[in-house]
Amino acid sequence: MAGIIRSGFSFVVGTAFGVYLAQNYNVPNIHKLFNTGLLVAKHIEENYRKPKKRDDD
C-alpha cells in the first residue's frame, strides 16, 4: 500500500512541476522538434546516399 501512495505522490508532483514549467517558461514543443529532426535526417540521407547500381549494361 505504501508503494502505491509513494509512486502516486511522485507522479502527481512530477505532473504539477511539468505544468508549472510549461506555463512559466519557454519550453520547446518536443513533437515539433522531433518532426524537424526527422525531416533533416531524411534530407541528409537522400542527398548523401550512394547511387544505385544500374544493371542496364
MOQUI-V572583 format. One record per backbone hydrogen bond with DSSP energy under -0.5 kcal/mol. CO is the residue of the C=O (numbers start at 0). NH is the residue of the N-H. E is the energy in kcal/mol with one decimal. If there is no record, write none. Layout:
# MOQUI-V572583
CO,NH,E  CO,NH,E
This chain:
# MOQUI-V572583
0,4,-1.8  1,5,-2.5  2,6,-2.6  3,7,-2.4  4,8,-2.6  5,9,-2.2  6,10,-2.2  7,11,-2.4  8,12,-2.6  9,13,-2.5  10,14,-2.4  11,15,-2.6  12,16,-2.4  13,17,-2.2  14,18,-2.4  15,19,-2.3  16,20,-2.5  17,21,-2.4  18,22,-1.9  19,23,-2.0  20,24,-2.1  24,26,-1.7  27,29,-0.8  28,32,-2.3  29,33,-2.6  30,34,-2.2  31,35,-2.2  32,36,-2.1  33,37,-2.3  34,38,-2.1  35,39,-2.3  36,40,-2.3  37,41,-2.2  38,42,-2.2  39,43,-2.5  40,44,-2.5  41,45,-2.4  42,46,-1.9  43,47,-2.1  44,48,-0.6  52,54,-0.5
